[in-house]
Amino acid sequence: MKKNNLLVFTFSIIAIILGVTLFKQFDFKNLTFEKPALAVVYIIVFVFSVFAIIKNSKKQS
């Protein structure tokens, strides 16, 4: 049980950091990212971490 909580905590921290980073890099005036290639990598990892959080929370229910 503690291992699942540690995974959820770790993926939560990753998701928060990447979410803030993506928000800072997005240019709302032109609707583009400053570094599009890096933004794609950030989005993939962000989606994976959110998916892992949701998957583990459904297991515990």
C-alpha distance matrix in Angstrom:
0.0 3.8 5.4 5.4 6.5 8.8 10.1 10.9 12.6 14.4 15.7 16.7 18.7 20.3 21.2 22.8 24.8 26.0 26.8 28.9 30.6 31.5 32.9 35.0 36.4 37.4 41.1 41.6 45.4 45.6 42.2 41.3 39.0 40.5 39.0 38.4 37.1 34.5 33.5 32.8 30.4 28.7 28.6 27.0 24.2 23.8 23.6 21.1 18.7 19.3 18.8 15.4 14.3 15.8 14.4 10.7 11.7 13.5 10.8 8.9 12.4
3.8 0.0 3.8 5.4 5.0 6.1 8.6 9.9 10.4 12.2 14.2 15.1 16.5 18.4 19.8 21.0 22.7 24.3 25.4 27.1 28.7 30.0 31.4 33.2 34.6 36.0 39.7 40.4 44.1 44.4 41.3 40.2 37.7 38.9 37.4 37.1 35.9 33.0 32.3 31.9 29.2 27.4 27.7 26.4 23.3 22.9 23.3 20.9 18.1 19.0 19.2 15.7 14.4 16.7 15.8 12.1 13.1 15.7 13.5 11.5 15.1
5.4 3.8 0.0 3.8 5.4 5.1 6.3 8.7 9.8 10.5 12.3 14.1 15.5 16.6 18.2 20.0 21.3 22.5 24.0 26.0 27.1 28.3 30.1 31.8 32.9 34.4 38.1 39.1 42.7 42.8 39.5 38.3 35.6 36.8 35.1 34.6 33.1 30.3 29.8 29.3 26.4 24.9 25.3 23.7 20.5 20.7 21.1 18.3 15.8 17.3 17.1 13.4 12.9 15.5 14.2 10.7 12.8 15.2 12.9 12.0 15.8
5.4 5.4 3.8 0.0 3.8 5.4 5.1 6.2 8.5 9.8 10.6 12.1 14.3 15.3 16.2 18.2 20.0 20.9 22.0 24.3 25.6 26.5 28.1 30.2 31.3 32.4 36.1 36.8 40.5 40.5 37.2 36.2 33.8 35.3 33.7 33.0 31.7 29.1 28.2 27.5 25.0 23.3 23.2 21.7 18.8 18.5 18.5 15.9 13.4 14.3 14.0 10.4 9.6 11.8 10.6 7.0 9.0 11.5 9.5 8.8 12.5
6.5 5.0 5.4 3.8 0.0 3.8 5.4 5.1 6.1 8.5 9.9 10.4 12.3 14.2 15.1 16.4 18.4 19.9 20.7 22.5 24.3 25.4 26.7 28.6 30.2 31.4 35.0 35.5 39.3 39.7 36.4 35.6 33.2 34.5 33.3 32.9 32.0 29.1 28.0 27.8 25.4 23.3 23.3 22.4 19.3 18.4 18.9 16.9 13.8 14.3 15.0 11.7 9.8 12.3 12.3 8.7 9.4 12.6 11.5 9.8 13.1
8.8 6.1 5.1 5.4 3.8 0.0 3.8 5.5 5.1 6.1 8.6 9.7 10.7 12.3 14.1 15.4 16.7 18.3 19.7 21.4 22.7 24.2 25.7 27.3 28.7 30.3 33.9 34.9 38.6 38.8 35.7 34.5 31.8 32.8 31.4 31.3 30.1 27.1 26.4 26.4 23.6 21.6 22.2 21.3 17.8 17.4 18.5 16.3 13.1 14.6 15.5 12.1 10.8 14.1 14.0 10.8 12.2 15.5 14.3 13.2 16.6
10.1 8.6 6.3 5.1 5.4 3.8 0.0 3.8 5.4 5.1 6.1 8.3 9.9 10.5 12.0 14.1 15.5 16.4 17.9 20.0 21.0 22.1 24.0 25.8 26.8 28.2 31.9 32.9 36.6 36.5 33.3 32.0 29.4 30.6 29.0 28.6 27.2 24.4 23.7 23.3 20.6 18.8 19.2 17.9 14.6 14.5 15.2 12.7 9.8 11.6 12.1 8.5 8.1 11.5 11.1 8.4 10.7 13.7 12.7 12.6 15.9
10.9 9.9 8.7 6.2 5.1 5.5 3.8 0.0 3.8 5.5 5.2 5.9 8.6 9.9 10.3 12.1 14.2 15.2 15.9 18.2 19.8 20.6 22.0 24.2 25.5 26.5 30.2 30.8 34.5 34.7 31.5 30.6 28.2 29.7 28.5 28.0 27.1 24.3 23.1 22.8 20.6 18.4 18.3 17.5 14.5 13.3 13.9 12.1 8.8 9.4 10.5 7.6 5.5 8.9 9.6 7.0 8.1 11.6 11.5 11.1 13.9
12.6 10.4 9.8 8.5 6.1 5.1 5.4 3.8 0.0 3.8 5.6 5.0 6.3 8.7 9.8 10.6 12.4 14.3 15.2 16.7 18.4 19.9 21.1 22.8 24.5 25.9 29.5 30.2 33.9 34.4 31.4 30.4 27.8 29.0 28.0 27.9 27.2 24.1 23.0 23.4 21.0 18.4 18.9 18.7 15.3 14.0 15.5 14.1 10.5 11.3 13.3 10.7 8.5 12.0 13.2 10.8 11.3 15.0 15.1 14.1 16.7
14.4 12.2 10.5 9.8 8.5 6.1 5.1 5.5 3.8 0.0 3.8 5.4 5.3 6.3 8.7 10.1 10.8 12.4 14.2 15.7 16.7 18.3 20.1 21.5 22.7 24.4 28.1 29.3 32.9 33.1 30.1 28.8 25.9 26.8 25.4 25.5 24.4 21.3 20.6 20.9 18.2 15.9 16.9 16.4 12.8 12.2 14.1 12.4 8.9 11.0 12.9 10.3 9.3 13.1 14.0 12.0 13.5 16.8 16.8 16.5 19.3
15.7 14.2 12.3 10.6 9.9 8.6 6.1 5.2 5.6 3.8 0.0 3.8 5.4 5.0 6.0 8.5 9.9 10.4 11.8 14.2 15.1 16.0 18.0 19.8 20.8 22.1 25.9 26.9 30.5 30.5 27.3 26.1 23.5 24.8 23.4 23.0 22.1 19.2 18.1 18.1 15.7 13.3 13.7 13.2 9.8 8.9 10.4 8.9 5.2 7.3 9.4 7.2 6.5 10.3 11.4 10.4 11.8 14.9 15.4 15.7 18.2
16.7 15.1 14.1 12.1 10.4 9.7 8.3 5.9 5.0 5.4 3.8 0.0 3.8 5.4 5.1 6.2 8.6 9.9 10.3 12.3 14.1 15.2 16.3 18.4 19.9 21.1 24.7 25.3 29.0 29.5 26.4 25.5 23.1 24.5 23.7 23.5 23.2 20.2 18.6 19.1 17.3 14.3 14.4 14.8 11.8 9.7 11.4 11.0 7.2 7.6 10.6 9.3 7.1 10.3 12.5 11.5 11.7 15.1 16.2 15.9 17.9
18.7 16.5 15.5 14.3 12.3 10.7 9.9 8.6 6.3 5.3 5.4 3.8 0.0 3.8 5.5 5.2 6.2 8.6 9.8 10.8 12.3 14.2 15.5 16.7 18.4 20.2 23.7 24.8 28.4 28.9 26.1 25.0 22.2 23.1 22.3 22.7 22.3 19.0 17.8 18.9 16.8 13.7 14.7 15.4 12.1 10.5 13.2 12.9 9.3 10.4 13.6 12.3 10.7 14.1 16.1 14.9 15.4 18.8 19.7 19.3 21.5
20.3 18.4 16.6 15.3 14.2 12.3 10.5 9.9 8.7 6.3 5.0 5.4 3.8 0.0 3.8 5.5 5.3 6.1 8.4 10.1 10.6 12.1 14.1 15.5 16.4 18.2 21.9 23.3 26.8 26.9 24.1 22.6 19.7 20.5 19.3 19.5 18.8 15.5 14.6 15.4 13.1 10.1 11.5 11.9 8.5 7.4 10.5 10.1 7.0 9.1 12.1 11.1 10.6 13.9 15.6 15.1 16.3 19.3 20.2 20.5 22.7
21.2 19.8 18.2 16.2 15.1 14.1 12.0 10.3 9.8 8.7 6.0 5.1 5.5 3.8 0.0 3.8 5.5 5.2 5.8 8.5 9.8 10.3 12.0 14.1 15.2 16.3 20.0 20.9 24.6 24.7 21.6 20.6 18.1 19.6 18.8 18.5 18.4 15.5 13.6 14.4 12.8 9.5 9.7 10.8 8.1 5.4 8.1 8.9 6.0 6.5 10.1 10.3 9.3 11.9 14.3 14.4 15.0 17.7 19.3 19.7 21.4
22.8 21.0 20.0 18.2 16.4 15.4 14.1 12.1 10.6 10.1 8.5 6.2 5.2 5.5 3.8 0.0 3.8 5.5 5.1 6.2 8.5 9.9 10.6 12.3 14.3 15.6 19.0 19.8 23.4 24.1 21.3 20.6 18.1 19.3 19.1 19.4 19.8 16.7 14.8 16.3 15.1 11.5 12.0 13.8 11.4 8.6 11.4 12.7 9.7 9.7 13.5 13.6 11.9 14.4 17.2 17.0 16.9 20.0 21.7 21.6 23.1
24.8 22.7 21.3 20.0 18.4 16.7 15.5 14.2 12.4 10.8 9.9 8.6 6.2 5.3 5.5 3.8 0.0 3.8 5.5 5.3 6.2 8.7 10.0 10.7 12.4 14.4 17.9 19.4 22.8 23.3 20.8 19.5 16.6 17.1 16.7 17.5 17.7 14.3 13.0 15.0 13.5 9.9 11.6 13.5 10.9 9.0 12.6 13.6 11.0 12.1 15.6 15.5 14.5 17.3 19.7 19.5 19.9 23.0 24.4 24.5 26.3
26.0 24.3 22.5 20.9 19.9 18.3 16.4 15.2 14.3 12.4 10.4 9.9 8.6 6.1 5.2 5.5 3.8 0.0 3.8 5.4 4.9 6.0 8.4 9.8 10.4 12.1 15.9 17.4 20.9 20.8 18.2 16.6 13.7 14.7 13.9 14.2 14.4 11.2 9.5 11.3 10.0 6.3 7.8 10.1 8.0 6.1 9.8 11.3 9.7 10.7 14.0 14.6 14.3 16.7 18.9 19.4 20.1 22.7 24.3 24.9 26.6
26.8 25.4 24.0 22.0 20.7 19.7 17.9 15.9 15.2 14.2 11.8 10.3 9.8 8.4 5.8 5.1 5.5 3.8 0.0 3.8 5.4 5.2 6.2 8.7 10.0 10.7 14.3 15.2 18.8 19.2 16.3 15.5 13.3 14.9 14.9 14.9 15.9 13.2 10.6 12.4 12.2 8.4 8.4 11.4 10.2 7.1 9.9 12.3 10.7 10.4 13.9 15.2 14.3 16.0 18.8 19.6 19.6 22.1 24.2 24.7 25.8
28.9 27.1 26.0 24.3 22.5 21.4 20.0 18.2 16.7 15.7 14.2 12.3 10.8 10.1 8.5 6.2 5.3 5.4 3.8 0.0 3.8 5.5 5.1 6.2 8.7 10.1 13.3 14.3 17.8 18.7 16.4 15.7 13.2 14.1 14.8 15.7 17.0 14.0 11.8 14.5 14.3 10.6 11.4 14.5 13.2 10.6 13.6 15.8 14.0 13.9 17.5 18.5 17.3 19.3 22.2 22.6 22.5 25.2 27.3 27.4 28.6
30.6 28.7 27.1 25.6 24.3 22.7 21.0 19.8 18.4 16.7 15.1 14.1 12.3 10.6 9.8 8.5 6.2 4.9 5.4 3.8 0.0 3.8 5.4 5.2 6.2 8.7 12.0 14.0 17.2 17.5 15.4 13.9 10.8 11.1 11.4 12.7 13.8 10.6 9.0 12.1 11.8 8.3 10.1 13.2 12.1 10.4 13.7 15.8 14.5 15.2 18.4 19.4 18.9 21.1 23.6 24.2 24.5 27.1 29.0 29.5 30.9
31.5 30.0 28.3 26.5 25.4 24.2 22.1 20.6 19.9 18.3 16.0 15.2 14.2 12.1 10.3 9.9 8.7 6.0 5.2 5.5 3.8 0.0 3.8 5.5 5.2 6.2 9.9 11.6 15.0 14.9 12.3 10.9 8.2 9.7 10.0 10.3 12.0 9.6 6.8 9.7 10.4 7.2 7.7 11.4 11.3 9.4 12.0 14.7 14.2 14.3 17.3 19.0 18.8 20.3 22.8 24.0 24.3 26.5 28.6 29.4 30.6
32.9 31.4 30.1 28.1 26.7 25.7 24.0 22.0 21.1 20.1 18.0 16.3 15.5 14.1 12.0 10.6 10.0 8.4 6.2 5.1 5.4 3.8 0.0 3.8 5.6 5.4 8.5 9.4 12.9 13.7 11.4 11.0 9.2 10.8 12.3 12.8 15.1 13.0 10.1 13.0 14.1 10.9 10.9 14.7 14.6 12.0 14.3 17.4 16.5 15.9 19.1 21.0 20.2 21.5 24.4 25.5 25.3 27.5 29.9 30.4 31.2
35.0 33.2 31.8 30.2 28.6 27.3 25.8 24.2 22.8 21.5 19.8 18.4 16.7 15.5 14.1 12.3 10.7 9.8 8.7 6.2 5.2 5.5 3.8 0.0 3.8 5.6 7.9 9.9 12.7 13.7 12.3 11.4 9.1 9.3 11.2 12.9 15.2 12.9 10.8 14.3 15.1 12.2 13.2 16.8 16.5 14.5 17.3 19.9 19.0 18.9 22.2 23.7 22.9 24.6 27.4 28.3 28.2 30.7 32.9 33.3 34.3
36.4 34.6 32.9 31.3 30.2 28.7 26.8 25.5 24.5 22.7 20.8 19.9 18.4 16.4 15.2 14.3 12.4 10.4 10.0 8.7 6.2 5.2 5.6 3.8 0.0 3.8 6.4 9.4 11.9 11.8 10.5 8.6 5.6 5.6 7.5 9.2 11.8 9.9 8.0 11.7 12.9 10.7 11.8 15.3 15.6 14.3 16.9 19.5 19.2 19.5 22.4 24.0 23.9 25.5 28.0 29.1 29.5 31.7 33.8 34.6 35.7
37.4 36.0 34.4 32.4 31.4 30.3 28.2 26.5 25.9 24.4 22.1 21.1 20.2 18.2 16.3 15.6 14.4 12.1 10.7 10.1 8.7 6.2 5.4 5.6 3.8 0.0 3.8 6.1 9.0 8.8 6.9 5.9 4.5 6.5 8.9 9.4 12.6 11.6 8.9 11.9 14.1 12.0 11.9 15.6 16.6 14.8 16.7 19.8 19.9 19.5 22.2 24.4 24.2 25.3 27.9 29.5 29.5 31.4 33.9 34.8 35.5
41.1 39.7 38.1 36.1 35.0 33.9 31.9 30.2 29.5 28.1 25.9 24.7 23.7 21.9 20.0 19.0 17.9 15.9 14.3 13.3 12.0 9.9 8.5 7.9 6.4 3.8 0.0 3.8 5.5 5.8 5.4 5.3 5.8 7.0 10.4 11.1 14.7 14.4 12.0 14.9 17.3 15.6 15.5 19.1 20.3 18.6 20.3 23.5 23.7 23.2 25.8 28.1 27.8 28.7 31.5 33.1 33.0 34.8 37.4 38.2 38.8
41.6 40.4 39.1 36.8 35.5 34.9 32.9 30.8 30.2 29.3 26.9 25.3 24.8 23.3 20.9 19.8 19.4 17.4 15.2 14.3 14.0 11.6 9.4 9.9 9.4 6.1 3.8 0.0 3.8 5.6 4.8 7.1 8.8 10.7 13.9 13.9 17.6 17.3 14.5 16.9 19.6 17.7 16.8 20.5 21.9 19.7 20.9 24.4 24.5 23.4 26.0 28.6 28.1 28.5 31.5 33.2 32.8 34.4 37.2 38.0 38.2
45.4 44.1 42.7 40.5 39.3 38.6 36.6 34.5 33.9 32.9 30.5 29.0 28.4 26.8 24.6 23.4 22.8 20.9 18.8 17.8 17.2 15.0 12.9 12.7 11.9 9.0 5.5 3.8 0.0 3.8 5.7 8.1 10.5 11.8 15.2 15.5 19.3 19.5 17.0 19.4 22.3 20.7 20.0 23.6 25.2 23.2 24.4 27.9 28.1 27.1 29.6 32.3 31.8 32.2 35.1 37.0 36.5 38.0 40.9 41.8 41.9
45.6 44.4 42.8 40.5 39.7 38.8 36.5 34.7 34.4 33.1 30.5 29.5 28.9 26.9 24.7 24.1 23.3 20.8 19.2 18.7 17.5 14.9 13.7 13.7 11.8 8.8 5.8 5.6 3.8 0.0 3.8 5.5 8.7 10.2 13.2 12.9 16.8 17.6 15.3 17.3 20.5 19.5 18.8 22.1 24.1 22.5 23.5 26.9 27.6 26.9 29.0 31.8 31.8 32.2 34.8 36.8 36.7 38.1 40.8 42.0 42.3
42.2 41.3 39.5 37.2 36.4 35.7 33.3 31.5 31.4 30.1 27.3 26.4 26.1 24.1 21.6 21.3 20.8 18.2 16.3 16.4 15.4 12.3 11.4 12.3 10.5 6.9 5.4 4.8 5.7 3.8 0.0 3.8 7.1 9.9 12.4 11.3 15.1 15.8 12.9 14.6 17.9 16.8 15.5 18.8 20.9 19.2 19.9 23.4 24.3 23.3 25.4 28.2 28.3 28.5 31.1 33.2 33.1 34.3 37.1 38.4 38.6
41.3 40.2 38.3 36.2 35.6 34.5 32.0 30.6 30.4 28.8 26.1 25.5 25.0 22.6 20.6 20.6 19.5 16.6 15.5 15.7 13.9 10.9 11.0 11.4 8.6 5.9 5.3 7.1 8.1 5.5 3.8 0.0 3.8 6.7 8.7 7.7 11.5 12.4 10.0 11.8 15.0 14.3 13.7 16.8 18.9 17.8 18.8 22.0 23.0 22.6 24.6 27.2 27.6 28.2 30.5 32.6 32.9 34.2 36.8 38.1 38.7
39.0 37.7 35.6 33.8 33.2 31.8 29.4 28.2 27.8 25.9 23.5 23.1 22.2 19.7 18.1 18.1 16.6 13.7 13.3 13.2 10.8 8.2 9.2 9.1 5.6 4.5 5.8 8.8 10.5 8.7 7.1 3.8 0.0 3.8 5.4 5.3 8.9 9.0 6.9 9.6 12.2 11.4 11.5 14.7 16.3 15.5 17.1 20.0 20.7 20.9 23.1 25.3 25.8 26.8 29.0 30.8 31.3 33.0 35.2 36.5 37.4
40.5 38.9 36.8 35.3 34.5 32.8 30.6 29.7 29.0 26.8 24.8 24.5 23.1 20.5 19.6 19.3 17.1 14.7 14.9 14.1 11.1 9.7 10.8 9.3 5.6 6.5 7.0 10.7 11.8 10.2 9.9 6.7 3.8 0.0 3.8 6.2 9.2 8.9 8.2 11.4 13.3 12.6 13.8 16.8 17.9 17.5 19.6 22.1 22.6 23.2 25.5 27.4 27.9 29.3 31.4 32.9 33.6 35.5 37.6 38.7 39.9
39.0 37.4 35.1 33.7 33.3 31.4 29.0 28.5 28.0 25.4 23.4 23.7 22.3 19.3 18.8 19.1 16.7 13.9 14.9 14.8 11.4 10.0 12.3 11.2 7.5 8.9 10.4 13.9 15.2 13.2 12.4 8.7 5.4 3.8 0.0 3.8 5.7 5.6 6.1 8.9 10.4 10.5 12.2 14.6 15.7 16.1 18.2 20.2 21.0 22.1 24.1 25.8 26.7 28.3 30.0 31.5 32.6 34.5 36.2 37.6 39.0
38.4 37.1 34.6 33.0 32.9 31.3 28.6 28.0 27.9 25.5 23.0 23.5 22.7 19.5 18.5 19.4 17.5 14.2 14.9 15.7 12.7 10.3 12.8 12.9 9.2 9.4 11.1 13.9 15.5 12.9 11.3 7.7 5.3 6.2 3.8 0.0 3.8 5.5 4.9 6.3 8.9 9.7 10.3 12.4 14.4 14.9 16.3 18.4 19.8 20.7 22.3 24.3 25.5 26.7 28.3 30.2 31.3 32.8 34.6 36.3 37.6
37.1 35.9 33.1 31.7 32.0 30.1 27.2 27.1 27.2 24.4 22.1 23.2 22.3 18.8 18.4 19.8 17.7 14.4 15.9 17.0 13.8 12.0 15.1 15.2 11.8 12.6 14.7 17.6 19.3 16.8 15.1 11.5 8.9 9.2 5.7 3.8 0.0 3.8 5.4 5.3 6.8 8.9 10.1 11.2 13.0 14.4 15.8 17.2 18.9 20.4 21.6 23.2 24.9 26.3 27.4 29.3 30.9 32.3 33.7 35.6 37.1
34.5 33.0 30.3 29.1 29.1 27.1 24.4 24.3 24.1 21.3 19.2 20.2 19.0 15.5 15.5 16.7 14.3 11.2 13.2 14.0 10.6 9.6 13.0 12.9 9.9 11.6 14.4 17.3 19.5 17.6 15.8 12.4 9.0 8.9 5.6 5.5 3.8 0.0 3.8 5.4 5.2 6.3 8.7 10.1 10.9 12.2 14.3 15.6 16.6 18.4 20.0 21.3 22.7 24.5 25.8 27.2 28.7 30.5 31.9 33.5 35.2
33.5 32.3 29.8 28.2 28.0 26.4 23.7 23.1 23.0 20.6 18.1 18.6 17.8 14.6 13.6 14.8 13.0 9.5 10.6 11.8 9.0 6.8 10.1 10.8 8.0 8.9 12.0 14.5 17.0 15.3 12.9 10.0 6.9 8.2 6.1 4.9 5.4 3.8 0.0 3.8 5.4 4.9 6.0 8.6 9.9 10.1 12.1 14.1 15.1 16.2 18.0 19.8 20.8 22.3 23.9 25.6 26.7 28.4 30.2 31.7 33.1
32.8 31.9 29.3 27.5 27.8 26.4 23.3 22.8 23.4 20.9 18.1 19.1 18.9 15.4 14.4 16.3 15.0 11.3 12.4 14.5 12.1 9.7 13.0 14.3 11.7 11.9 14.9 16.9 19.4 17.3 14.6 11.8 9.6 11.4 8.9 6.3 5.3 5.4 3.8 0.0 3.8 5.4 5.1 6.2 8.7 9.7 10.6 12.4 14.3 15.4 16.5 18.4 20.1 21.2 22.4 24.4 25.9 27.1 28.7 30.7 32.0
30.4 29.2 26.4 25.0 25.4 23.6 20.6 20.6 21.0 18.2 15.7 17.3 16.8 13.1 12.8 15.1 13.5 10.0 12.2 14.3 11.8 10.4 14.1 15.1 12.9 14.1 17.3 19.6 22.3 20.5 17.9 15.0 12.2 13.3 10.4 8.9 6.8 5.2 5.4 3.8 0.0 3.8 5.5 5.2 6.3 8.5 10.0 10.8 12.4 14.3 15.4 16.6 18.5 20.2 21.1 22.7 24.5 26.0 27.2 29.1 30.8
28.7 27.4 24.9 23.3 23.3 21.6 18.8 18.4 18.4 15.9 13.3 14.3 13.7 10.1 9.5 11.5 9.9 6.3 8.4 10.6 8.3 7.2 10.9 12.2 10.7 12.0 15.6 17.7 20.7 19.5 16.8 14.3 11.4 12.6 10.5 9.7 8.9 6.3 4.9 5.4 3.8 0.0 3.8 5.5 5.3 5.9 8.6 9.9 10.5 12.2 14.1 15.3 16.4 18.3 19.8 21.1 22.5 24.4 25.8 27.3 29.0
28.6 27.7 25.3 23.2 23.3 22.2 19.2 18.3 18.9 16.9 13.7 14.4 14.7 11.5 9.7 12.0 11.6 7.8 8.4 11.4 10.1 7.7 10.9 13.2 11.8 11.9 15.5 16.8 20.0 18.8 15.5 13.7 11.5 13.8 12.2 10.3 10.1 8.7 6.0 5.1 5.5 3.8 0.0 3.8 5.5 4.9 6.0 8.5 9.8 10.5 12.0 14.1 15.3 16.4 18.0 19.9 21.1 22.5 24.3 26.0 27.3
27.0 26.4 23.7 21.7 22.4 21.3 17.9 17.5 18.7 16.4 13.2 14.8 15.4 11.9 10.8 13.8 13.5 10.1 11.4 14.5 13.2 11.4 14.7 16.8 15.3 15.6 19.1 20.5 23.6 22.1 18.8 16.8 14.7 16.8 14.6 12.4 11.2 10.1 8.6 6.2 5.2 5.5 3.8 0.0 3.8 5.5 5.3 6.2 8.7 10.1 10.6 12.3 14.4 15.5 16.3 18.4 20.1 21.2 22.6 24.7 26.2
24.2 23.3 20.5 18.8 19.3 17.8 14.6 14.5 15.3 12.8 9.8 11.8 12.1 8.5 8.1 11.4 10.9 8.0 10.2 13.2 12.1 11.3 14.6 16.5 15.6 16.6 20.3 21.9 25.2 24.1 20.9 18.9 16.3 17.9 15.7 14.4 13.0 10.9 9.9 8.7 6.3 5.3 5.5 3.8 0.0 3.8 5.5 5.0 6.1 8.6 9.7 10.4 12.3 14.3 15.1 16.4 18.3 20.0 21.1 22.8 24.7
23.8 22.9 20.7 18.5 18.4 17.4 14.5 13.3 14.0 12.2 8.9 9.7 10.5 7.4 5.4 8.6 9.0 6.1 7.1 10.6 10.4 9.4 12.0 14.5 14.3 14.8 18.6 19.7 23.2 22.5 19.2 17.8 15.5 17.5 16.1 14.9 14.4 12.2 10.1 9.7 8.5 5.9 4.9 5.5 3.8 0.0 3.8 5.5 5.2 6.2 8.5 9.9 10.7 12.4 14.2 15.5 16.7 18.5 20.2 21.6 23.1
23.6 23.3 21.1 18.5 18.9 18.5 15.2 13.9 15.5 14.1 10.4 11.4 13.2 10.5 8.1 11.4 12.6 9.8 9.9 13.6 13.7 12.0 14.3 17.3 16.9 16.7 20.3 20.9 24.4 23.5 19.9 18.8 17.1 19.6 18.2 16.3 15.8 14.3 12.1 10.6 10.0 8.6 6.0 5.3 5.5 3.8 0.0 3.8 5.5 5.2 6.0 8.6 9.9 10.6 12.0 14.2 15.4 16.5 18.4 20.3 21.4
21.1 20.9 18.3 15.9 16.9 16.3 12.7 12.1 14.1 12.4 8.9 11.0 12.9 10.1 8.9 12.7 13.6 11.3 12.3 15.8 15.8 14.7 17.4 19.9 19.5 19.8 23.5 24.4 27.9 26.9 23.4 22.0 20.0 22.1 20.2 18.4 17.2 15.6 14.1 12.4 10.8 9.9 8.5 6.2 5.0 5.5 3.8 0.0 3.8 5.5 5.0 6.1 8.7 9.9 10.3 12.2 14.2 15.4 16.5 18.6 20.3
18.7 18.1 15.8 13.4 13.8 13.1 9.8 8.8 10.5 8.9 5.2 7.2 9.3 7.0 6.0 9.7 11.0 9.7 10.7 14.0 14.5 14.2 16.5 19.0 19.2 19.9 23.7 24.5 28.1 27.6 24.3 23.0 20.7 22.6 21.0 19.8 18.9 16.6 15.1 14.3 12.4 10.5 9.8 8.7 6.1 5.2 5.5 3.8 0.0 3.8 5.4 5.0 6.2 8.7 9.8 10.6 12.3 14.3 15.4 16.8 18.8
19.3 19.0 17.3 14.3 14.3 14.6 11.6 9.4 11.3 11.0 7.3 7.6 10.4 9.1 6.5 9.7 12.1 10.7 10.4 13.9 15.2 14.3 15.9 18.9 19.5 19.5 23.2 23.4 27.1 26.9 23.3 22.6 20.9 23.2 22.1 20.7 20.4 18.4 16.2 15.4 14.3 12.2 10.5 10.1 8.6 6.2 5.2 5.5 3.8 0.0 3.8 5.4 5.1 6.2 8.5 10.0 10.6 12.4 14.4 15.7 16.9
18.8 19.2 17.1 14.0 15.0 15.5 12.1 10.5 13.3 12.9 9.4 10.6 13.6 12.1 10.1 13.5 15.6 14.0 13.9 17.5 18.4 17.3 19.1 22.2 22.4 22.2 25.8 26.0 29.6 29.0 25.4 24.6 23.1 25.5 24.1 22.3 21.6 20.0 18.0 16.5 15.4 14.1 12.0 10.6 9.7 8.5 6.0 5.0 5.4 3.8 0.0 3.8 5.5 5.2 6.0 8.6 9.9 10.7 12.4 14.5 15.7
15.4 15.7 13.4 10.4 11.7 12.1 8.5 7.6 10.7 10.3 7.2 9.3 12.3 11.1 10.3 13.6 15.5 14.6 15.2 18.5 19.4 19.0 21.0 23.7 24.0 24.4 28.1 28.6 32.3 31.8 28.2 27.2 25.3 27.4 25.8 24.3 23.2 21.3 19.8 18.4 16.6 15.3 14.1 12.3 10.4 9.9 8.6 6.1 5.0 5.4 3.8 0.0 3.8 5.5 5.0 6.1 8.5 9.9 10.6 12.5 14.5
14.3 14.4 12.9 9.6 9.8 10.8 8.1 5.5 8.5 9.3 6.5 7.1 10.7 10.6 9.3 11.9 14.5 14.3 14.3 17.3 18.9 18.8 20.2 22.9 23.9 24.2 27.8 28.1 31.8 31.8 28.3 27.6 25.8 27.9 26.7 25.5 24.9 22.7 20.8 20.1 18.5 16.4 15.3 14.4 12.3 10.7 9.9 8.7 6.2 5.1 5.5 3.8 0.0 3.8 5.5 5.3 6.1 8.7 10.1 10.9 12.7
15.8 16.7 15.5 11.8 12.3 14.1 11.5 8.9 12.0 13.1 10.3 10.3 14.1 13.9 11.9 14.4 17.3 16.7 16.0 19.3 21.1 20.3 21.5 24.6 25.5 25.3 28.7 28.5 32.2 32.2 28.5 28.2 26.8 29.3 28.3 26.7 26.3 24.5 22.3 21.2 20.2 18.3 16.4 15.5 14.3 12.4 10.6 9.9 8.7 6.2 5.2 5.5 3.8 0.0 3.8 5.5 5.1 6.2 8.7 10.1 10.9
14.4 15.8 14.2 10.6 12.3 14.0 11.1 9.6 13.2 14.0 11.4 12.5 16.1 15.6 14.3 17.2 19.7 18.9 18.8 22.2 23.6 22.8 24.4 27.4 28.0 27.9 31.5 31.5 35.1 34.8 31.1 30.5 29.0 31.4 30.0 28.3 27.4 25.8 23.9 22.4 21.1 19.8 18.0 16.3 15.1 14.2 12.0 10.3 9.8 8.5 6.0 5.0 5.5 3.8 0.0 3.8 5.5 5.3 6.5 9.0 10.3
10.7 12.1 10.7 7.0 8.7 10.8 8.4 7.0 10.8 12.0 10.4 11.5 14.9 15.1 14.4 17.0 19.5 19.4 19.6 22.6 24.2 24.0 25.5 28.3 29.1 29.5 33.1 33.2 37.0 36.8 33.2 32.6 30.8 32.9 31.5 30.2 29.3 27.2 25.6 24.4 22.7 21.1 19.9 18.4 16.4 15.5 14.2 12.2 10.6 10.0 8.6 6.1 5.3 5.5 3.8 0.0 3.8 5.4 5.1 6.5 9.0
11.7 13.1 12.8 9.0 9.4 12.2 10.7 8.1 11.3 13.5 11.8 11.7 15.4 16.3 15.0 16.9 19.9 20.1 19.6 22.5 24.5 24.3 25.3 28.2 29.5 29.5 33.0 32.8 36.5 36.7 33.1 32.9 31.3 33.6 32.6 31.3 30.9 28.7 26.7 25.9 24.5 22.5 21.1 20.1 18.3 16.7 15.4 14.2 12.3 10.6 9.9 8.5 6.1 5.1 5.5 3.8 0.0 3.8 5.4 5.3 6.6
13.5 15.7 15.2 11.5 12.6 15.5 13.7 11.6 15.0 16.8 14.9 15.1 18.8 19.3 17.7 20.0 23.0 22.7 22.1 25.2 27.1 26.5 27.5 30.7 31.7 31.4 34.8 34.4 38.0 38.1 34.3 34.2 33.0 35.5 34.5 32.8 32.3 30.5 28.4 27.1 26.0 24.4 22.5 21.2 20.0 18.5 16.5 15.4 14.3 12.4 10.7 9.9 8.7 6.2 5.3 5.4 3.8 0.0 3.8 5.5 5.3
10.8 13.5 12.9 9.5 11.5 14.3 12.7 11.5 15.1 16.8 15.4 16.2 19.7 20.2 19.3 21.7 24.4 24.3 24.2 27.3 29.0 28.6 29.9 32.9 33.8 33.9 37.4 37.2 40.9 40.8 37.1 36.8 35.2 37.6 36.2 34.6 33.7 31.9 30.2 28.7 27.2 25.8 24.3 22.6 21.1 20.2 18.4 16.5 15.4 14.4 12.4 10.6 10.1 8.7 6.5 5.1 5.4 3.8 0.0 3.8 5.5
8.9 11.5 12.0 8.8 9.8 13.2 12.6 11.1 14.1 16.5 15.7 15.9 19.3 20.5 19.7 21.6 24.5 24.9 24.7 27.4 29.5 29.4 30.4 33.3 34.6 34.8 38.2 38.0 41.8 42.0 38.4 38.1 36.5 38.7 37.6 36.3 35.6 33.5 31.7 30.7 29.1 27.3 26.0 24.7 22.8 21.6 20.3 18.6 16.8 15.7 14.5 12.5 10.9 10.1 9.0 6.5 5.3 5.5 3.8 0.0 3.8
12.4 15.1 15.8 12.5 13.1 16.6 15.9 13.9 16.7 19.3 18.2 17.9 21.5 22.7 21.4 23.1 26.3 26.6 25.8 28.6 30.9 30.6 31.2 34.3 35.7 35.5 38.8 38.2 41.9 42.3 38.6 38.7 37.4 39.9 39.0 37.6 37.1 35.2 33.1 32.0 30.8 29.0 27.3 26.2 24.7 23.1 21.4 20.3 18.8 16.9 15.7 14.5 12.7 10.9 10.3 9.0 6.6 5.3 5.5 3.8 0.0
